[in-house]
Amino acid sequence: MGELDKIEEAEYFYERMRECQKNTKELKYNLSAFITSSRSVLQYILERSRNNPNIKVWYDAKVCKSPILKFFRDKRNINIHVKTLNSSIQNEIGIHLPIPSIPAVSIKLEVFDKDGNIIEQRTEKSDETKREPEQAKIIHKYWFDDWSGSEDAITLCEMYLGKLKNIVMEGQNKGLLV
């Protein structure tokens, strides 16, 4: 079944994206390959629907209502026919600074009723925190500049891949994709 082969191919490029986030150029190449291979999953199903109206009805119901499927379809079409992804993916670089060890802390908790009388009082003490020293890390996040949600590009690709897997599994379970 070609859909499963394309899902495996998309998974391969998804893993490469996760591994190469420090290199924007490599990430964009793998993202392009991911978008193309993952889009083929639905194109294969659509091709099957030409000979089976039941597949077409099911396909339309699954695919037409999904913003994420539409987004990646459009991304693939633009990437293949109009321009590369370079202009639509943004790299955000952050720095993770480690917090040094914190000595023991004592917190006093007081709960008051509506008249200002203390109805509960307690003190919580923490043990002294000892941590191994951490190194500062540079964190790379990539965003599609035209995605309306809050997900970064890697998370969005993971969601898309999951959706494709679910569609194929459902099609198999319904006996439409065998």
Rosetta blueprint (number, residue, H / E / L):
1 M L
2 G H
3 E H
4 L H
5 D H
6 K H
7 I H
8 E H
9 E H
10 A H
11 E H
12 Y H
13 F H
14 Y H
15 E H
16 R H
17 M H
18 R H
19 E H
20 C L
21 Q L
22 K L
23 N L
24 T H
25 K H
26 E H
27 L H
28 K H
29 Y H
30 N H
31 L H
32 S H
33 A H
34 F H
35 I H
36 T H
37 S H
38 S H
39 R H
40 S H
41 V H
42 L H
43 Q H
44 Y H
45 I H
46 L H
47 E H
48 R H
49 S H
50 R L
51 N L
52 N L
53 P H
54 N H
55 I H
56 K H
57 V H
58 W H
59 Y H
60 D H
61 A H
62 K H
63 V H
64 C L
65 K L
66 S L
67 P H
68 I H
69 L H
70 K H
71 F H
72 F H
73 R H
74 D H
75 K H
76 R H
77 N H
78 I H
79 N H
80 I H
81 H H
82 V L
83 K L
84 T L
85 L H
86 N H
87 S H
88 S L
89 I E
90 Q E
91 N E
92 E E
93 I E
94 G E
95 I E
96 H E
97 L L
98 P L
99 I L
100 P L
101 S L
102 I L
103 P L
104 A L
105 V L
106 S E
107 I E
108 K E
109 L E
110 E E
111 V E
112 F E
113 D L
114 K L
115 D L
116 G L
117 N L
118 I E
119 I E
120 E E
121 Q E
122 R E
123 T E
124 E E
125 K E
126 S L
127 D L
128 E L
129 T L
130 K L
131 R L
132 E L
133 P L
134 E L
135 Q L
136 A L
137 K E
138 I E
139 I E
140 H E
141 K E
142 Y E
143 W E
144 F E
145 D L
146 D L
147 W L
148 S L
149 G L
150 S L
151 E L
152 D L
153 A H
154 I H
155 T H
156 L H
157 C H
158 E H
159 M H
160 Y H
161 L H
162 G H
163 K H
164 L H
165 K H
166 N H
167 I H
168 V H
169 M H
170 E H
171 G H
172 Q H
173 N H
174 K L
175 G L
176 L L
177 L L
178 V L
